[in-house]
């Protein structure tokens, strides 16, 4: 029996395969009743020993197809969801590096309990691994009564819990790495520019996401009004009290209507994201990073080579896209719509044999993922901070090879969790895949431990600078390339 004393009470975990894990530990009070749509509040201390052998409920959500593909169980959902999980080799004074994983899922889906995120692989390498749940969708990011960042504040509360408690689990609170994928990476990018998160982590790994996701307060208010219309609730004073009186399912049903509209061809992308509200997030995080908000934080950032191919496969309208349609789509995604035509023309000229769906996948990969990652790397490295860039190039053979090196494909390699039902996504397991997973996982462990992502089997990995733009390409034969696809990068100047 393993019992650890936290700042709010004792927890009992379990031992499996020589690794200790603690599940479902609350890091904030249940955000229910009067606390719904409010920032996270402190946990009430408990007496006795709390059972921590079962994952807590996932945040309320309309289950996404990708999450099911990742092997996420259809488990219990509840607004009482602010819990975290810890894997550690020993609850001693080891002061091991700590990694805190923030799951993705478009700020709408996901859970820290997904089998791919099992922390045993990290614990076996003397890293304490933490996964968290946080409020999603309207519950976490609805901008009403000046509140629109509760989900990101949940993440801050989880990091504060780590600061205050992780030493009891064998971790070093002064050596914390925040990492995540997709919306989790966008969360990490936001945390880099968030004053409340200053000092809570010293390293960051945004995988397929950067610091460009937050909406303006005006856009978030418009989205909130759209949500209220779907609910049939009048805006104005007292709206939060009216929302608190509605059932979880009623809110989820209205959320589904908004998501369908906003994430469709004529929508504005991710509907529920962090908000530049002037208070919690005083300015866009990418701007704050450029001014030194993340000074001293070492960053490892990158994308997959073919991010958007996953979404192309899920969007039947892409097959019908022509040049004019692609230009109109892109115009709605960039700062200067007049430059959209030049971008599409460039990608057509450099890919003369590509069908429109593949061309749009390349454009979508860059506008949503790669160029934002490059911009974050540029700003952080320009201030003298260490930055390392990667690209995941392994192309999965599943579904006839149409996915390429698509979005989220790197996750089971980072976690070395190919065994956790990943074959249907990465392809039949073989020694080449296992070697790639070992190398990538070892690189992440080394980065968390030392700030340098060095690992056996990898070539020398220089820091990323605007002069050389060194990028590690992860595949069966890993290599470093300076400024891969540099001509594509240059065409985005002034647009993002």
KOLMARZA-898319 format. One line per 2 residues: number of its first residue (from 1); their letters; for each residue x, y, z of C-alpha. Coordinates in nm, 2 decimals, decimal comma, m for minus. Each point is the difference from the previous one (the first is absolute). Layout:
! KOLMARZA-898319
NUM	a	X:Y:Z | ...
END
This chain:
! KOLMARZA-898319
1	xx	0,00:0,00:0,00 | 0,14:0,34:m0,11
3	xx	m0,12:0,31:0,19 | 0,12:0,35:m0,07
5	xx	m0,09:0,32:0,19 | m0,10:0,29:m0,22
7	xx	m0,09:0,35:0,11 | m0,37:m0,09:0,02
9	xx	0,02:m0,35:0,13 | 0,14:m0,35:m0,03
11	xx	m0,04:m0,20:m0,32 | 0,05:m0,37:m0,06
13	xx	0,12:m0,12:m0,34 | 0,10:m0,34:m0,14
15	xx	0,31:m0,18:m0,13 | 0,01:m0,16:m0,34
17	xx	0,30:m0,14:m0,18 | 0,22:0,17:0,25
19	xx	m0,15:0,35:m0,07 | m0,22:0,19:0,25
21	xx	m0,30:0,18:m0,14 | m0,25:0,23:0,17
23	xx	m0,33:0,07:m0,19 | m0,28:0,25:0,04
25	xx	0,17:0,23:0,25 | m0,20:0,33:0,02
27	xx	0,20:0,31:m0,07 | m0,29:0,25:0,03
29	xx	m0,35:0,00:0,14 | m0,28:m0,16:m0,21
31	xx	m0,11:0,28:m0,23 | m0,37:m0,06:0,06
33	xx	m0,29:0,20:0,14 | 0,11:0,35:0,07
35	xx	0,35:m0,09:m0,13 | m0,12:m0,08:m0,35
37	xx	0,15:0,26:m0,24 | 0,23:0,13:0,27
39	xx	0,38:m0,03:0,03 | 0,13:m0,31:0,18
41	xx	m0,02:0,02:0,38 | 0,21:m0,18:0,26
43	xx	m0,07:m0,35:0,10 | m0,16:m0,06:0,34
45	xx	0,24:m0,21:0,21 | m0,13:m0,35:0,08
47	xx	0,06:m0,22:0,30 | 0,12:m0,36:m0,02
49	xx	0,16:m0,16:m0,31 | m0,15:0,07:m0,34
51	xx	m0,01:m0,29:m0,25 | 0,21:0,10:m0,30
53	xx	m0,01:m0,32:m0,20 | m0,27:0,10:m0,26
55	xx	0,00:0,28:m0,26 | m0,24:0,29:0,07
57	xx	m0,29:0,08:m0,24 | 0,08:0,16:m0,32
59	xx	m0,12:0,35:m0,07 | m0,34:0,03:m0,16
61	xx	0,02:m0,03:m0,37 | m0,16:m0,13:m0,32
63	xx	0,24:m0,29:m0,06 | 0,22:0,06:m0,31
65	xx	0,09:m0,25:m0,26 | 0,38:0,06:0,04
67	xx	m0,02:m0,06:0,38 | m0,17:m0,34:m0,07
69	xx	0,28:m0,07:m0,25 | 0,26:0,07:0,27
71	xx	m0,16:m0,27:0,21 | m0,17:0,24:0,25
73	xx	m0,25:m0,20:0,20 | m0,36:0,11:m0,01
75	xx	0,04:0,05:0,38 | m0,20:0,21:0,25
77	xx	m0,04:0,37:m0,07 | m0,07:0,25:0,27
79	xx	0,05:0,37:0,06 | 0,19:m0,10:0,31
81	xx	0,30:m0,07:m0,23 | 0,29:0,20:0,13
83	xx	0,23:m0,29:0,09 | 0,35:m0,11:m0,10
85	xx	0,20:m0,32:m0,01 | 0,36:m0,07:0,10
87	xx	0,24:m0,28:m0,10 | 0,33:m0,02:0,18
89	xx	0,28:m0,26:0,06 | 0,01:0,09:0,37
91	xx	m0,15:0,24:0,26 | 0,33:0,10:0,15
93	xx	0,23:0,30:m0,01 | 0,12:m0,07:m0,35
95	xx	m0,07:0,34:m0,14 | m0,06:m0,15:m0,34
97	xx	m0,10:0,21:m0,31 | m0,38:0,05:m0,03
99	xx	m0,20:0,00:m0,32 | m0,36:0,13:0,00
101	xx	m0,21:m0,12:m0,30 | m0,29:0,22:m0,12
103	xx	m0,22:m0,21:m0,23 | m0,13:0,13:m0,33
105	xx	m0,34:m0,02:m0,17 | m0,09:0,34:m0,14
107	xx	m0,07:0,13:0,35 | m0,32:m0,21:m0,03
109	xx	0,11:m0,37:0,05 | 0,24:m0,22:0,19
111	xx	0,12:m0,12:0,34 | 0,32:m0,06:0,18
113	xx	m0,10:m0,36:0,03 | 0,04:m0,09:m0,36
115	xx	0,21:m0,33:m0,03 | 0,25:0,17:m0,23
117	xx	0,09:0,24:0,28 | 0,10:m0,28:0,25
119	xx	0,29:0,14:0,20 | 0,18:m0,32:0,08
121	xx	0,25:0,04:m0,29 | 0,11:0,33:0,14
123	xx	0,01:m0,12:0,36 | 0,22:m0,29:m0,11
125	xx	0,25:0,27:m0,12 | 0,00:0,18:0,34
127	xx	m0,25:0,27:m0,10 | m0,31:0,08:0,20
129	xx	m0,29:0,02:m0,25 | m0,32:0,19:0,07
131	xx	m0,31:0,01:m0,22 | m0,29:0,23:0,07
133	xx	m0,37:0,06:m0,08 | m0,12:0,36:m0,05
135	xx	m0,33:0,15:m0,09 | m0,08:m0,02:m0,37
137	xx	m0,23:0,18:m0,25 | m0,25:0,25:0,14
139	xx	0,06:m0,12:0,36 | 0,36:0,11:m0,03
141	xx	0,01:0,28:m0,26 | m0,34:0,17:m0,03
143	xx	0,06:0,37:0,02 | m0,28:0,14:0,21
145	xx	0,01:0,26:0,28 | 0,37:0,05:m0,07
147	xx	0,08:m0,37:0,06 | 0,14:m0,19:m0,30
149	xx	0,32:m0,16:0,12 | m0,11:m0,24:0,27
151	xx	0,14:m0,30:m0,19 | 0,35:0,15:m0,03
153	xx	m0,02:0,11:0,36 | m0,08:m0,37:0,09
155	xx	0,34:m0,08:m0,16 | 0,17:0,26:0,21
157	xx	m0,16:m0,14:0,31 | 0,13:m0,35:m0,10
159	xx	0,35:0,14:m0,04 | m0,03:0,17:0,34
161	xx	m0,10:m0,33:0,15 | 0,31:m0,15:m0,16
163	xx	0,22:0,28:0,15 | m0,14:m0,06:0,34
165	xx	m0,03:m0,38:0,01 | 0,22:m0,18:m0,25
167	xx	0,31:m0,02:0,23 | m0,20:m0,25:0,21
169	xx	m0,03:m0,22:m0,32 | 0,37:0,01:m0,06
171	xx	0,00:0,29:m0,24 | 0,19:0,33:m0,02
173	xx	m0,24:0,30:0,00 | 0,28:0,21:m0,14
175	xx	0,04:m0,22:m0,31 | m0,35:m0,02:m0,16
177	xx	m0,07:m0,04:m0,37 | m0,34:0,09:m0,13
179	xx	m0,08:m0,19:m0,32 | m0,31:m0,07:m0,21
181	xx	m0,12:m0,07:m0,35 | m0,25:0,19:m0,22
183	xx	m0,23:0,20:0,24 | 0,24:m0,12:0,27
185	xx	0,29:0,16:m0,18 | m0,21:0,31:m0,06
187	xx	m0,06:0,00:0,37 | 0,38:m0,02:0,06
189	xx	0,05:0,29:m0,24 | m0,26:0,20:0,18
191	xx	0,15:m0,08:0,34 | 0,34:0,13:m0,13
193	xx	m0,17:0,33:m0,05 | m0,22:m0,01:0,31
195	xx	0,11:0,21:0,31 | m0,17:m0,24:0,24
197	xx	0,22:m0,29:m0,13 | 0,33:0,18:0,05
199	xx	0,25:m0,22:0,18 | m0,21:m0,31:0,01
201	xx	0,21:m0,18:m0,26 | 0,34:0,04:m0,14
203	xx	m0,03:m0,20:m0,32 | m0,28:m0,03:m0,26
205	xx	m0,08:m0,24:m0,28 | m0,28:0,11:m0,23
207	xx	m0,08:m0,28:m0,24 | m0,20:0,12:m0,30
209	xx	m0,12:0,32:0,15 | 0,15:0,33:0,10
211	xx	m0,11:0,34:0,14 | m0,26:0,12:m0,26
213	xx	m0,32:m0,17:0,11 | m0,16:0,26:0,24
215	xx	m0,30:0,20:m0,13 | m0,04:0,37:0,05
217	xx	m0,26:0,10:0,27 | m0,23:0,13:m0,28
219	xx	0,01:m0,32:m0,19 | m0,05:m0,20:0,32
221	xx	m0,30:0,21:0,10 | m0,15:m0,05:m0,35
223	xx	0,05:m0,38:0,04 | m0,16:0,02:0,35
225	xx	m0,31:0,17:m0,14 | m0,02:m0,27:m0,27
227	xx	0,01:m0,26:0,28 | m0,27:0,18:0,20
229	xx	m0,23:0,01:m0,31 | 0,05:m0,37:m0,03
231	xx	m0,11:m0,04:0,36 | m0,29:0,25:m0,02
233	xx	0,15:0,20:0,28 | m0,01:0,38:0,00
235	xx	0,34:0,17:0,04 | 0,06:0,28:0,25
237	xx	0,03:0,03:0,38 | m0,05:m0,32:0,19
239	xx	0,07:m0,22:m0,31 | 0,24:m0,22:0,20
241	xx	m0,26:m0,07:0,26 | m0,24:m0,11:m0,27
243	xx	0,26:m0,22:m0,15 | 0,08:m0,16:0,34
245	xx	m0,36:m0,11:0,01 | 0,02:m0,21:m0,32
247	xx	0,10:m0,37:m0,02 | 0,34:m0,12:m0,12
249	xx	m0,17:m0,16:m0,30 | m0,19:0,31:m0,10
251	xx	0,33:0,19:m0,01 | 0,17:m0,27:m0,20
253	xx	m0,29:m0,01:m0,25 | 0,03:0,37:m0,06
255	xx	0,38:m0,03:m0,02 | m0,04:m0,26:m0,27
257	xx	m0,20:0,24:m0,21 | 0,26:0,27:0,03
259	xx	0,29:m0,24:m0,08 | m0,18:m0,12:m0,31
261	xx	m0,04:0,36:m0,12 | 0,34:0,13:0,10
263	xx	0,21:m0,29:m0,12 | m0,18:m0,04:m0,33
265	xx	0,13:0,15:m0,33 | m0,15:0,34:0,07
267	xx	0,09:0,01:0,36 | 0,29:0,16:0,19
269	xx	0,19:m0,31:0,12 | 0,03:m0,12:0,36
271	xx	m0,30:0,16:0,19 | 0,10:m0,03:0,36
273	xx	0,36:0,11:0,06 | 0,18:0,23:0,25
275	xx	m0,10:0,37:m0,03 | 0,22:0,31:m0,01
277	xx	m0,22:0,16:0,27 | 0,24:0,27:0,12
279	xx	0,01:m0,15:0,35 | 0,10:m0,37:0,02
281	xx	0,15:0,03:m0,35 | 0,10:0,37:m0,04
283	xx	0,12:m0,04:m0,36 | 0,04:m0,27:m0,26
285	xx	0,24:m0,26:0,14 | 0,22:0,01:m0,31
287	xx	0,05:0,38:0,06 | 0,07:m0,05:0,37
289	xx	0,26:m0,27:m0,09 | 0,17:0,25:m0,23
291	xx	0,02:0,24:0,29 | 0,17:m0,25:0,23
293	xx	m0,29:m0,15:0,20 | 0,15:m0,34:m0,04
295	xx	0,36:0,10:0,07 | 0,21:m0,28:0,12
297	xx	m0,23:m0,28:m0,13 | 0,16:m0,25:m0,23
299	xx	m0,22:m0,11:m0,28 | m0,02:m0,31:m0,22
301	xx	m0,26:0,06:m0,27 | m0,11:m0,16:m0,32
303	xx	m0,27:m0,15:m0,22 | m0,06:m0,31:m0,21
305	xx	0,08:0,04:m0,37 | m0,36:m0,06:m0,13
307	xx	m0,22:0,13:0,29 | m0,30:0,09:m0,20
309	xx	m0,04:m0,33:m0,18 | m0,19:m0,14:0,30
311	xx	m0,26:0,28:m0,03 | m0,01:m0,03:m0,38
313	xx	m0,10:m0,36:0,04 | m0,28:0,11:0,23
315	xx	m0,13:0,28:m0,22 | m0,19:m0,12:m0,32
317	xx	m0,01:0,36:m0,13 | 0,37:0,01:m0,05
319	xx	m0,03:m0,24:m0,30 | m0,22:0,27:m0,17
321	xx	0,23:0,29:0,07 | 0,13:0,20:m0,29
323	xx	0,25:0,29:m0,01 | m0,25:0,27:0,07
325	xx	m0,15:m0,20:0,29 | 0,34:m0,06:0,14
327	xx	0,08:0,37:m0,02 | m0,32:0,09:0,17
329	xx	0,06:m0,24:0,28 | 0,35:0,12:0,06
331	xx	m0,11:0,37:m0,01 | m0,20:m0,07:0,31
333	xx	0,29:m0,14:0,18 | 0,27:0,27:m0,05
335	xx	0,07:0,35:0,12 | 0,00:0,14:m0,35
337	xx	m0,26:m0,17:m0,22 | 0,14:0,17:m0,31
339	xx	0,31:m0,22:0,02 | m0,19:m0,33:m0,01
341	xx	0,00:m0,02:m0,38 | 0,38:0,03:0,00
343	xx	0,04:m0,28:0,25 | m0,22:m0,24:m0,20
345	xx	0,18:0,10:m0,32 | 0,34:m0,08:0,17
347	xx	m0,11:m0,34:0,12 | m0,15:m0,09:m0,35
349	xx	0,33:0,11:m0,16 | 0,22:m0,21:0,23
351	xx	m0,24:m0,30:m0,01 | m0,11:m0,01:m0,36
353	xx	m0,11:m0,36:0,01 | m0,19:0,02:0,33
355	xx	m0,37:m0,05:0,00 | m0,19:0,28:0,18
357	xx	m0,06:m0,20:0,31 | 0,37:m0,06:0,05
359	xx	0,08:0,36:m0,08 | m0,25:0,12:0,26
361	xx	0,15:m0,25:0,25 | 0,33:0,16:m0,05
363	xx	m0,14:0,35:0,04 | m0,21:m0,10:0,31
365	xx	0,30:m0,16:0,16 | 0,20:0,32:m0,03
367	xx	m0,26:0,26:0,08 | m0,14:m0,18:0,31
369	xx	0,31:m0,18:0,13 | 0,34:0,05:m0,15
371	xx	0,02:0,37:m0,05 | m0,14:0,08:0,35
373	xx	0,27:m0,24:0,14 | 0,27:0,18:m0,20
375	xx	m0,13:0,34:0,13 | 0,02:m0,11:0,36
377	xx	0,35:m0,15:m0,05 | 0,11:0,32:m0,17
379	xx	m0,12:0,23:0,29 | 0,12:m0,22:0,28
381	xx	0,35:m0,06:m0,15 | 0,04:0,36:m0,10
383	xx	0,01:0,09:0,37 | 0,28:m0,24:0,07
385	xx	m0,21:m0,30:0,12 | 0,09:m0,35:m0,10
387	xx	m0,24:m0,13:m0,26 | 0,01:m0,33:m0,19
389	xx	m0,22:m0,08:m0,30 | m0,12:m0,34:m0,13
391	xx	m0,22:m0,14:m0,28 | m0,15:m0,35:0,01
393	xx	0,03:m0,16:m0,34 | m0,10:m0,36:0,04
395	xx	m0,30:m0,07:m0,23 | m0,25:m0,25:0,12
397	xx	m0,11:m0,27:m0,25 | m0,35:m0,03:0,14
399	xx	m0,30:0,09:m0,21 | 0,20:m0,05:m0,31
401	xx	0,27:0,25:0,10 | m0,22:0,30:m0,05
403	xx	0,08:0,14:0,34 | 0,37:0,04:m0,04
405	xx	0,17:0,14:0,30 | m0,33:0,14:0,13
407	xx	m0,12:0,19:0,31 | 0,04:m0,18:0,33
409	xx	0,21:m0,29:m0,15 | 0,30:0,08:0,21
411	xx	m0,18:m0,04:0,34 | 0,05:m0,38:0,05
413	xx	0,36:0,05:m0,10 | 0,06:0,27:0,25
415	xx	m0,16:m0,21:0,27 | 0,16:m0,32:m0,13
417	xx	m0,36:m0,14:0,03 | m0,03:m0,18:m0,33
419	xx	m0,12:m0,30:0,20 | m0,31:0,20:0,12
421	xx	m0,21:m0,07:m0,31 | 0,19:0,23:m0,24
423	xx	0,03:m0,25:m0,28 | m0,32:0,11:m0,17
425	xx	0,16:0,34:m0,03 | 0,37:m0,05:m0,04
427	xx	m0,01:m0,33:m0,20 | 0,12:m0,35:0,09
429	xx	0,26:0,00:0,27 | 0,36:m0,09:m0,11
431	xx	0,35:0,07:0,13 | 0,03:0,32:m0,21
433	xx	m0,30:0,15:0,17 | 0,11:m0,11:0,34
435	xx	0,35:0,15:m0,06 | m0,16:0,33:m0,11
437	xx	m0,22:0,00:0,31 | 0,30:m0,07:0,23
439	xx	0,20:0,28:m0,16 | m0,27:0,26:0,01
441	xx	m0,10:m0,09:0,36 | 0,36:0,01:0,11
443	xx	0,04:0,34:m0,16 | m0,30:0,14:0,20
445	xx	0,14:m0,15:0,32 | 0,34:0,15:m0,06
447	xx	m0,16:0,34:m0,07 | m0,20:m0,01:0,32
449	xx	0,31:m0,11:0,19 | 0,27:0,22:m0,14
451	xx	m0,16:0,25:m0,24 | 0,17:m0,16:m0,30
453	xx	m0,19:m0,26:m0,21 | 0,29:m0,23:m0,06
455	xx	m0,05:m0,37:m0,03 | 0,18:m0,31:m0,13
457	xx	m0,05:m0,05:m0,37 | m0,06:0,37:m0,07
459	xx	0,24:0,23:m0,18 | 0,12:0,32:0,18
461	xx	m0,30:0,23:0,05 | 0,10:0,37:m0,01
463	xx	m0,22:0,27:0,15 | m0,25:0,17:m0,23
465	xx	0,11:0,35:m0,11 | m0,14:0,23:m0,27
467	xx	0,34:m0,04:m0,18 | 0,00:m0,37:m0,04
469	xx	m0,35:m0,13:0,11 | 0,14:m0,35:0,09
471	xx	m0,28:m0,25:0,01 | 0,01:m0,37:0,10
473	xx	m0,20:m0,22:m0,24 | m0,12:m0,31:0,18
475	xx	m0,03:m0,31:m0,22 | 0,17:m0,33:m0,02
477	xx	0,32:0,18:m0,09 | m0,01:0,33:0,20
479	xx	0,18:0,30:m0,13 | 0,05:0,37:0,06
481	xx	m0,09:0,24:m0,28 | 0,03:0,37:0,00
483	xx	m0,32:0,18:m0,09 | m0,20:m0,28:m0,16
485	xx	m0,25:0,13:m0,26 | 0,15:0,35:0,05
487	xx	m0,17:0,13:m0,32 | m0,34:m0,09:0,14
489	xx	0,09:0,17:0,33 | 0,09:0,32:m0,18
491	xx	m0,33:0,04:m0,18 | m0,18:0,04:0,34
493	xx	0,19:0,32:0,09 | m0,25:0,25:0,13
495	xx	m0,29:m0,23:m0,01 | 0,03:m0,17:0,34
END
